[in-house]
């Protein structure tokens, strides 16, 4: 059965995630040990305990990358095939390129450390927030933001026809929630992220990341990756680097990415990371097929048995 892989980004993390997998698969132990040696931090303790740092950008990004990579190592070591296509949301795009073979694990960790550090630096001490607006058309949201914008207020993730994430000055976001609700928003959910990703506030981070990637090598991909910036598939090393750097300061075009995914006509979509956020967004975008998440150990074992050799 043809399938795609979905790699989640920040906001999908939670304390205690993949606890059973760490006990079940040696690949998780190996991946986390390499990550901990690189970061000189006890990342496993942050994951498995009630540690607030799990939602701190500096730690969240490597932790999610490591978990997705460990899942993929288990997958390949059991003789499972590559997907027809993959895509990752925000940080998940780096995970997708790593698993496609375009990046070595060490270079992916280096890239993520640059990425997270530059994003934190770009934010500085500004009080910001990201919130998901549910049930309201993105055009209407952008109109409201444009009318009310004072210092910093932007639409940054176009996730589905009924979900758009906004980022901005925390007080300004609070000030427009009533108007968003009045115009038809069903819910407004504050996200567990510490920087305003994909906004113009990340312009400095984008420039720094582009320069830092001169020391990172990208190789040929074993499968295609749909990128966030323009929902296309990048082929050359320079194109991949350019779009990965621009991605952090430009909106995630997930609606367009889902339209691109539909063209592959996959019968199954497997989420390689915590939760089922991307599966839910795919359904909202009317992507057809069966959806599974390897977050559930029983389901992961079932998929390994089905696809493995």
C-alpha positions as YAML, in Angstrom:
chain: A
units: angstrom
residues:
- id: 1
  name: UNK
  ca: [0.00, 0.00, 0.00]
- id: 2
  name: UNK
  ca: [1.48, 3.37, -1.05]
- id: 3
  name: UNK
  ca: [1.96, 5.74, 1.88]
- id: 4
  name: UNK
  ca: [3.25, 9.13, 2.96]
- id: 5
  name: UNK
  ca: [5.07, 10.11, 6.15]
- id: 6
  name: UNK
  ca: [4.06, 13.15, 8.20]
- id: 7
  name: UNK
  ca: [6.56, 14.72, 10.63]
- id: 8
  name: UNK
  ca: [5.07, 17.03, 13.30]
- id: 9
  name: UNK
  ca: [6.62, 20.21, 14.66]
- id: 10
  name: UNK
  ca: [6.52, 22.27, 17.83]
- id: 11
  name: UNK
  ca: [3.26, 22.16, 19.73]
- id: 12
  name: UNK
  ca: [2.87, 18.39, 19.35]
- id: 13
  name: UNK
  ca: [5.27, 17.58, 22.21]
- id: 14
  name: UNK
  ca: [4.17, 16.39, 25.66]
- id: 15
  name: UNK
  ca: [5.89, 15.04, 28.77]
- id: 16
  name: UNK
  ca: [6.14, 11.27, 28.80]
- id: 17
  name: UNK
  ca: [5.83, 10.87, 25.04]
- id: 18
  name: UNK
  ca: [7.16, 7.61, 23.58]
- id: 19
  name: UNK
  ca: [8.02, 6.21, 27.00]
- id: 20
  name: UNK
  ca: [7.10, 2.68, 25.90]
- id: 21
  name: UNK
  ca: [9.14, 3.04, 22.72]
- id: 22
  name: UNK
  ca: [12.27, 3.91, 24.69]
- id: 23
  name: UNK
  ca: [11.86, 0.60, 26.53]
- id: 24
  name: UNK
  ca: [10.98, -1.40, 23.43]
- id: 25
  name: UNK
  ca: [13.45, -0.25, 20.77]
- id: 26
  name: UNK
  ca: [17.24, 0.01, 20.96]
- id: 27
  name: UNK
  ca: [17.10, 2.66, 18.22]
- id: 28
  name: UNK
  ca: [15.54, 5.13, 20.65]
- id: 29
  name: UNK
  ca: [18.35, 4.59, 23.16]
- id: 30
  name: UNK
  ca: [20.97, 5.03, 20.43]
- id: 31
  name: UNK
  ca: [19.37, 8.16, 18.95]
- id: 32
  name: UNK
  ca: [18.89, 9.92, 22.29]
- id: 33
  name: UNK
  ca: [22.44, 9.11, 23.42]
- id: 34
  name: UNK
  ca: [23.91, 10.72, 20.30]
- id: 35
  name: UNK
  ca: [21.63, 13.72, 20.77]
- id: 36
  name: UNK
  ca: [22.56, 14.07, 24.43]
- id: 37
  name: UNK
  ca: [26.25, 13.86, 23.64]
- id: 38
  name: UNK
  ca: [25.86, 16.58, 21.03]
- id: 39
  name: UNK
  ca: [23.79, 18.89, 23.28]
- id: 40
  name: UNK
  ca: [25.51, 17.97, 26.56]
- id: 41
  name: UNK
  ca: [22.02, 17.78, 28.09]
- id: 42
  name: UNK
  ca: [19.93, 14.97, 29.60]
- id: 43
  name: UNK
  ca: [17.21, 15.19, 26.96]
- id: 44
  name: UNK
  ca: [15.61, 11.88, 27.92]
- id: 45
  name: UNK
  ca: [14.93, 13.21, 31.42]
- id: 46
  name: UNK
  ca: [13.20, 16.25, 29.91]
- id: 47
  name: UNK
  ca: [11.05, 14.00, 27.75]
- id: 48
  name: UNK
  ca: [10.01, 11.45, 30.34]
- id: 49
  name: UNK
  ca: [9.60, 13.67, 33.41]
- id: 50
  name: UNK
  ca: [7.29, 16.58, 34.13]
- id: 51
  name: UNK
  ca: [9.86, 19.08, 32.88]
- id: 52
  name: UNK
  ca: [8.64, 22.42, 31.49]
- id: 53
  name: UNK
  ca: [11.67, 22.60, 29.19]
- id: 54
  name: UNK
  ca: [9.91, 20.18, 26.86]
- id: 55
  name: UNK
  ca: [8.12, 23.27, 25.46]
- id: 56
  name: UNK
  ca: [11.22, 25.48, 25.41]
- id: 57
  name: UNK
  ca: [12.24, 25.96, 21.75]
- id: 58
  name: UNK
  ca: [15.91, 25.20, 22.44]
- id: 59
  name: UNK
  ca: [14.95, 21.73, 23.72]
- id: 60
  name: UNK
  ca: [11.70, 21.05, 21.85]
- id: 61
  name: UNK
  ca: [13.26, 21.19, 18.42]
- id: 62
  name: UNK
  ca: [16.03, 18.60, 18.97]
- id: 63
  name: UNK
  ca: [13.73, 16.38, 21.05]
- id: 64
  name: UNK
  ca: [11.13, 16.16, 18.28]
- id: 65
  name: UNK
  ca: [13.80, 15.60, 15.64]
- id: 66
  name: UNK
  ca: [15.36, 12.80, 17.71]
- id: 67
  name: UNK
  ca: [12.04, 11.03, 18.29]
- id: 68
  name: UNK
  ca: [11.04, 11.19, 14.62]
- id: 69
  name: UNK
  ca: [14.48, 9.94, 13.58]
- id: 70
  name: UNK
  ca: [14.38, 7.08, 16.10]
- id: 71
  name: UNK
  ca: [10.99, 6.02, 14.73]
- id: 72
  name: UNK
  ca: [12.38, 6.02, 11.21]
- id: 73
  name: UNK
  ca: [15.46, 4.02, 12.23]
- id: 74
  name: UNK
  ca: [13.18, 1.38, 13.75]
- id: 75
  name: UNK
  ca: [11.14, 1.42, 10.53]
- id: 76
  name: UNK
  ca: [14.13, 0.91, 8.23]
- id: 77
  name: UNK
  ca: [15.85, -1.63, 10.49]
- id: 78
  name: UNK
  ca: [12.72, -3.79, 10.28]
- id: 79
  name: UNK
  ca: [12.96, -3.78, 6.49]
- id: 80
  name: UNK
  ca: [10.11, -1.34, 5.85]
- id: 81
  name: UNK
  ca: [10.09, 0.60, 2.56]
- id: 82
  name: UNK
  ca: [10.50, 4.32, 1.97]
- id: 83
  name: UNK
  ca: [7.34, 6.39, 1.50]
- id: 84
  name: UNK
  ca: [6.24, 7.76, -1.83]
- id: 85
  name: UNK
  ca: [6.52, 11.26, -0.36]
- id: 86
  name: UNK
  ca: [7.02, 12.96, 3.01]
- id: 87
  name: UNK
  ca: [6.32, 16.33, 4.52]
- id: 88
  name: UNK
  ca: [6.91, 17.94, 7.87]
- id: 89
  name: UNK
  ca: [5.26, 20.87, 9.57]
- id: 90
  name: UNK
  ca: [7.77, 23.61, 10.45]
- id: 91
  name: UNK
  ca: [10.55, 21.86, 12.40]
- id: 92
  name: UNK
  ca: [9.17, 18.60, 11.01]
- id: 93
  name: UNK
  ca: [10.48, 19.57, 7.59]
- id: 94
  name: UNK
  ca: [14.04, 19.13, 8.90]
- id: 95
  name: UNK
  ca: [13.03, 15.69, 10.25]
- id: 96
  name: UNK
  ca: [11.66, 14.80, 6.82]
- id: 97
  name: UNK
  ca: [14.91, 15.77, 5.08]
- id: 98
  name: UNK
  ca: [16.93, 13.86, 7.68]
- id: 99
  name: UNK
  ca: [14.91, 10.69, 7.15]
- id: 100
  name: UNK
  ca: [15.03, 11.12, 3.37]
- id: 101
  name: UNK
  ca: [18.82, 10.76, 3.56]
- id: 102
  name: UNK
  ca: [19.47, 14.37, 2.54]
- id: 103
  name: UNK
  ca: [21.10, 15.09, 5.91]
- id: 104
  name: UNK
  ca: [23.31, 13.07, 8.22]
- id: 105
  name: UNK
  ca: [22.04, 12.77, 11.81]
- id: 106
  name: UNK
  ca: [24.95, 14.86, 13.09]
- id: 107
  name: UNK
  ca: [24.34, 17.62, 10.54]
- id: 108
  name: UNK
  ca: [20.61, 17.60, 11.34]
- id: 109
  name: UNK
  ca: [21.38, 18.11, 15.04]
- id: 110
  name: UNK
  ca: [23.78, 20.92, 14.14]
- id: 111
  name: UNK
  ca: [21.15, 22.53, 11.90]
- id: 112
  name: UNK
  ca: [18.48, 22.31, 14.60]
- id: 113
  name: UNK
  ca: [20.75, 23.86, 17.22]
- id: 114
  name: UNK
  ca: [21.47, 26.77, 14.88]
- id: 115
  name: UNK
  ca: [17.78, 27.06, 13.99]
- id: 116
  name: UNK
  ca: [16.48, 27.11, 17.56]
- id: 117
  name: UNK
  ca: [19.25, 29.40, 18.87]
- id: 118
  name: UNK
  ca: [18.78, 31.97, 16.10]
- id: 119
  name: UNK
  ca: [15.00, 31.96, 16.58]
- id: 120
  name: UNK
  ca: [15.37, 32.57, 20.31]
- id: 121
  name: UNK
  ca: [17.85, 35.39, 19.65]
- id: 122
  name: UNK
  ca: [15.51, 37.00, 17.12]
- id: 123
  name: UNK
  ca: [12.66, 37.04, 19.61]
- id: 124
  name: UNK
  ca: [14.79, 38.60, 22.32]
- id: 125
  name: UNK
  ca: [12.86, 39.64, 25.41]
- id: 126
  name: UNK
  ca: [9.66, 40.55, 23.54]
- id: 127
  name: UNK
  ca: [6.43, 39.14, 24.97]
- id: 128
  name: UNK
  ca: [4.91, 37.12, 22.13]
- id: 129
  name: UNK
  ca: [2.34, 34.41, 21.60]
- id: 130
  name: UNK
  ca: [1.08, 32.01, 18.94]
- id: 131
  name: UNK
  ca: [-2.60, 31.05, 18.83]
- id: 132
  name: UNK
  ca: [-4.63, 28.75, 16.58]
- id: 133
  name: UNK
  ca: [-7.87, 30.29, 15.33]
- id: 134
  name: UNK
  ca: [-10.46, 27.62, 14.53]
- id: 135
  name: UNK
  ca: [-13.55, 27.94, 12.37]
- id: 136
  name: UNK
  ca: [-12.80, 31.24, 10.66]
- id: 137
  name: UNK
  ca: [-11.68, 31.77, 7.05]
- id: 138
  name: UNK
  ca: [-8.04, 32.87, 6.70]
- id: 139
  name: UNK
  ca: [-8.97, 35.85, 4.51]
- id: 140
  name: UNK
  ca: [-11.25, 37.17, 7.24]
- id: 141
  name: UNK
  ca: [-8.51, 36.63, 9.84]
- id: 142
  name: UNK
  ca: [-5.95, 38.52, 7.78]
- id: 143
  name: UNK
  ca: [-8.40, 41.39, 7.33]
- id: 144
  name: UNK
  ca: [-8.89, 41.62, 11.11]
- id: 145
  name: UNK
  ca: [-5.13, 41.51, 11.69]
- id: 146
  name: UNK
  ca: [-4.56, 44.21, 9.10]
- id: 147
  name: UNK
  ca: [-7.16, 46.50, 10.66]
- id: 148
  name: UNK
  ca: [-5.82, 46.05, 14.18]
- id: 149
  name: UNK
  ca: [-2.08, 45.73, 13.62]
- id: 150
  name: UNK
  ca: [0.00, 48.06, 15.78]
- id: 151
  name: UNK
  ca: [3.38, 46.55, 16.56]
- id: 152
  name: UNK
  ca: [3.40, 42.93, 15.46]
- id: 153
  name: UNK
  ca: [0.48, 40.70, 14.48]
- id: 154
  name: UNK
  ca: [0.57, 38.18, 11.61]
- id: 155
  name: UNK
  ca: [-0.99, 35.03, 10.20]
- id: 156
  name: UNK
  ca: [1.85, 32.48, 10.13]
- id: 157
  name: UNK
  ca: [0.44, 28.95, 9.58]
- id: 158
  name: UNK
  ca: [-2.28, 28.31, 7.03]
- id: 159
  name: UNK
  ca: [-3.06, 24.83, 8.32]
- id: 160
  name: UNK
  ca: [-6.51, 24.12, 6.89]
- id: 161
  name: UNK
  ca: [-9.59, 25.97, 5.61]
- id: 162
  name: UNK
  ca: [-10.77, 26.09, 9.24]
- id: 163
  name: UNK
  ca: [-7.48, 26.57, 11.11]
- id: 164
  name: UNK
  ca: [-5.02, 29.45, 10.88]
- id: 165
  name: UNK
  ca: [-2.29, 30.16, 13.42]
- id: 166
  name: UNK
  ca: [-1.52, 33.77, 14.27]
- id: 167
  name: UNK
  ca: [1.58, 35.15, 15.97]
- id: 168
  name: UNK
  ca: [2.27, 38.48, 17.55]
- id: 169
  name: UNK
  ca: [2.64, 40.69, 20.53]
- id: 170
  name: UNK
  ca: [0.92, 38.79, 23.36]
- id: 171
  name: UNK
  ca: [-1.22, 41.76, 24.43]
- id: 172
  name: UNK
  ca: [-2.34, 42.46, 20.87]
- id: 173
  name: UNK
  ca: [-3.41, 38.85, 20.36]
- id: 174
  name: UNK
  ca: [-5.44, 39.02, 23.55]
- id: 175
  name: UNK
  ca: [-7.00, 42.28, 22.37]
- id: 176
  name: UNK
  ca: [-8.36, 40.79, 19.13]
- id: 177
  name: UNK
  ca: [-9.69, 37.47, 20.47]
- id: 178
  name: UNK
  ca: [-13.15, 38.94, 21.08]
- id: 179
  name: UNK
  ca: [-13.30, 40.32, 17.53]
- id: 180
  name: UNK
  ca: [-12.20, 37.00, 16.05]
- id: 181
  name: UNK
  ca: [-14.94, 35.25, 18.00]
- id: 182
  name: UNK
  ca: [-17.49, 37.88, 16.97]
- id: 183
  name: UNK
  ca: [-16.60, 37.29, 13.31]
- id: 184
  name: UNK
  ca: [-17.16, 33.54, 13.63]
- id: 185
  name: UNK
  ca: [-14.12, 31.89, 15.22]
- id: 186
  name: UNK
  ca: [-15.26, 28.77, 17.09]
- id: 187
  name: UNK
  ca: [-12.20, 28.48, 19.33]
- id: 188
  name: UNK
  ca: [-8.86, 30.24, 19.87]
- id: 189
  name: UNK
  ca: [-6.15, 28.03, 21.36]
- id: 190
  name: UNK
  ca: [-2.84, 29.37, 22.68]
- id: 191
  name: UNK
  ca: [0.02, 27.11, 21.55]
- id: 192
  name: UNK
  ca: [2.85, 25.65, 23.64]
- id: 193
  name: UNK
  ca: [5.67, 27.39, 21.78]
- id: 194
  name: UNK
  ca: [8.14, 29.97, 23.06]
- id: 195
  name: UNK
  ca: [8.95, 31.90, 19.86]
- id: 196
  name: UNK
  ca: [6.73, 33.41, 17.11]
- id: 197
  name: UNK
  ca: [7.79, 30.99, 14.37]
- id: 198
  name: UNK
  ca: [7.25, 31.81, 10.68]
- id: 199
  name: UNK
  ca: [6.74, 35.51, 11.34]
- id: 200
  name: UNK
  ca: [8.69, 38.55, 10.19]
- id: 201
  name: UNK
  ca: [10.24, 38.71, 13.69]
- id: 202
  name: UNK
  ca: [12.34, 35.74, 12.55]
- id: 203
  name: UNK
  ca: [13.95, 37.61, 9.61]
- id: 204
  name: UNK
  ca: [17.31, 37.90, 11.41]
- id: 205
  name: UNK
  ca: [17.18, 34.18, 12.28]
- id: 206
  name: UNK
  ca: [16.50, 33.33, 8.65]
- id: 207
  name: UNK
  ca: [19.53, 35.30, 7.46]
- id: 208
  name: UNK
  ca: [21.80, 33.75, 10.08]
- id: 209
  name: UNK
  ca: [20.58, 30.23, 9.31]
- id: 210
  name: UNK
  ca: [21.26, 30.66, 5.60]
- id: 211
  name: UNK
  ca: [24.88, 31.56, 6.39]
- id: 212
  name: UNK
  ca: [25.27, 28.79, 8.98]
- id: 213
  name: UNK
  ca: [24.14, 26.15, 6.48]
- id: 214
  name: UNK
  ca: [27.30, 26.75, 4.45]
- id: 215
  name: UNK
  ca: [28.91, 24.25, 6.86]
- id: 216
  name: UNK
  ca: [26.14, 21.67, 6.46]
- id: 217
  name: UNK
  ca: [26.03, 19.20, 3.58]
- id: 218
  name: UNK
  ca: [22.86, 18.04, 1.85]
- id: 219
  name: UNK
  ca: [22.91, 14.87, -0.23]
- id: 220
  name: UNK
  ca: [20.44, 13.29, -2.65]
- id: 221
  name: UNK
  ca: [17.06, 12.31, -1.22]
- id: 222
  name: UNK
  ca: [15.71, 8.77, -1.14]
- id: 223
  name: UNK
  ca: [12.17, 10.15, -1.39]
- id: 224
  name: UNK
  ca: [10.56, 13.50, -2.16]
- id: 225
  name: UNK
  ca: [9.85, 16.09, 0.53]
- id: 226
  name: UNK
  ca: [7.15, 18.74, 0.06]
- id: 227
  name: UNK
  ca: [8.43, 21.97, 1.57]
- id: 228
  name: UNK
  ca: [6.53, 24.47, 3.73]
- id: 229
  name: UNK
  ca: [7.53, 27.64, 1.88]
- id: 230
  name: UNK
  ca: [5.78, 27.06, -1.45]
- id: 231
  name: UNK
  ca: [4.45, 23.48, -1.20]
- id: 232
  name: UNK
  ca: [6.84, 22.25, -3.89]
- id: 233
  name: UNK
  ca: [9.54, 19.58, -3.97]
- id: 234
  name: UNK
  ca: [13.10, 20.94, -3.82]
- id: 235
  name: UNK
  ca: [15.79, 18.97, -5.62]
- id: 236
  name: UNK
  ca: [19.12, 20.81, -5.51]
- id: 237
  name: UNK
  ca: [21.14, 21.42, -2.36]
- id: 238
  name: UNK
  ca: [21.05, 25.20, -2.82]
- id: 239
  name: UNK
  ca: [17.27, 25.17, -3.23]
- id: 240
  name: UNK
  ca: [16.75, 23.05, -0.11]
- id: 241
  name: UNK
  ca: [19.00, 25.33, 1.96]
- id: 242
  name: UNK
  ca: [17.35, 28.48, 0.64]
- id: 243
  name: UNK
  ca: [13.82, 27.29, 1.42]
- id: 244
  name: UNK
  ca: [14.71, 25.88, 4.84]
- id: 245
  name: UNK
  ca: [16.21, 29.22, 5.85]
- id: 246
  name: UNK
  ca: [13.28, 31.25, 4.48]
- id: 247
  name: UNK
  ca: [10.77, 28.87, 6.05]
- id: 248
  name: UNK
  ca: [11.29, 30.15, 9.60]
- id: 249
  name: UNK
  ca: [10.36, 33.74, 8.68]
- id: 250
  name: UNK
  ca: [7.52, 32.99, 6.26]
- id: 251
  name: UNK
  ca: [4.08, 31.40, 6.73]
- id: 252
  name: UNK
  ca: [3.71, 27.61, 6.58]
- id: 253
  name: UNK
  ca: [1.64, 26.91, 3.46]
- id: 254
  name: UNK
  ca: [0.10, 23.70, 4.78]
- id: 255
  name: UNK
  ca: [-3.16, 24.00, 2.83]
- id: 256
  name: UNK
  ca: [-1.17, 24.12, -0.41]
- id: 257
  name: UNK
  ca: [1.07, 21.31, 0.85]
- id: 258
  name: UNK
  ca: [-2.01, 19.14, 1.39]
- id: 259
  name: UNK
  ca: [-3.17, 19.91, -2.15]
- id: 260
  name: UNK
  ca: [0.22, 18.75, -3.40]
- id: 261
  name: UNK
  ca: [0.03, 15.60, -1.24]
- id: 262
  name: UNK
  ca: [-3.33, 14.65, -2.79]
- id: 263
  name: UNK
  ca: [-1.67, 14.38, -6.20]
- id: 264
  name: UNK
  ca: [0.33, 11.37, -4.97]
- id: 265
  name: UNK
  ca: [-2.90, 9.41, -4.32]
- id: 266
  name: UNK
  ca: [-1.48, 7.60, -1.29]
- id: 267
  name: UNK
  ca: [-3.76, 5.16, 0.49]
- id: 268
  name: UNK
  ca: [-2.18, 5.63, 3.92]
- id: 269
  name: UNK
  ca: [-0.54, 8.45, 5.86]
- id: 270
  name: UNK
  ca: [1.65, 7.70, 8.88]
- id: 271
  name: UNK
  ca: [2.53, 10.32, 11.47]
- id: 272
  name: UNK
  ca: [6.13, 9.86, 12.67]
- id: 273
  name: UNK
  ca: [6.09, 11.82, 15.92]
- id: 274
  name: UNK
  ca: [3.94, 12.60, 18.96]
- id: 275
  name: UNK
  ca: [0.18, 12.82, 18.64]
- id: 276
  name: UNK
  ca: [-2.16, 13.01, 15.66]
- id: 277
  name: UNK
  ca: [-2.17, 16.75, 14.93]
- id: 278
  name: UNK
  ca: [-1.08, 16.40, 11.30]
- id: 279
  name: UNK
  ca: [-3.49, 13.55, 10.65]
- id: 280
  name: UNK
  ca: [-6.29, 15.77, 11.90]
- id: 281
  name: UNK
  ca: [-5.17, 18.65, 9.67]
- id: 282
  name: UNK
  ca: [-4.96, 16.33, 6.66]
- id: 283
  name: UNK
  ca: [-8.55, 15.26, 7.21]
- id: 284
  name: UNK
  ca: [-9.62, 18.90, 7.52]
- id: 285
  name: UNK
  ca: [-7.95, 19.43, 4.13]
- id: 286
  name: UNK
  ca: [-9.93, 16.47, 2.75]
- id: 287
  name: UNK
  ca: [-6.91, 14.25, 2.16]
- id: 288
  name: UNK
  ca: [-8.22, 10.74, 1.59]
- id: 289
  name: UNK
  ca: [-6.77, 7.50, 2.93]
- id: 290
  name: UNK
  ca: [-6.09, 5.76, 6.22]
- id: 291
  name: UNK
  ca: [-4.29, 7.66, 8.98]
- id: 292
  name: UNK
  ca: [-2.06, 6.13, 11.64]
- id: 293
  name: UNK
  ca: [0.31, 7.44, 14.29]
- id: 294
  name: UNK
  ca: [3.37, 5.59, 15.58]
- id: 295
  name: UNK
  ca: [2.88, 7.39, 18.90]
- id: 296
  name: UNK
  ca: [0.75, 4.38, 19.81]
- id: 297
  name: UNK
  ca: [3.13, 1.45, 20.35]
- id: 298
  name: UNK
  ca: [0.56, -1.18, 19.46]
- id: 299
  name: UNK
  ca: [-0.19, 0.55, 16.14]
- id: 300
  name: UNK
  ca: [3.54, 0.99, 15.44]
- id: 301
  name: UNK
  ca: [4.14, -2.74, 15.97]
- id: 302
  name: UNK
  ca: [1.23, -3.54, 13.67]
- id: 303
  name: UNK
  ca: [2.62, -1.28, 10.92]
- id: 304
  name: UNK
  ca: [6.11, -2.77, 11.30]
- id: 305
  name: UNK
  ca: [4.65, -6.26, 10.90]
- id: 306
  name: UNK
  ca: [2.63, -5.19, 7.85]
- id: 307
  name: UNK
  ca: [5.40, -3.35, 6.00]
- id: 308
  name: UNK
  ca: [8.53, -5.07, 7.32]
- id: 309
  name: UNK
  ca: [10.40, -7.91, 5.70]
...
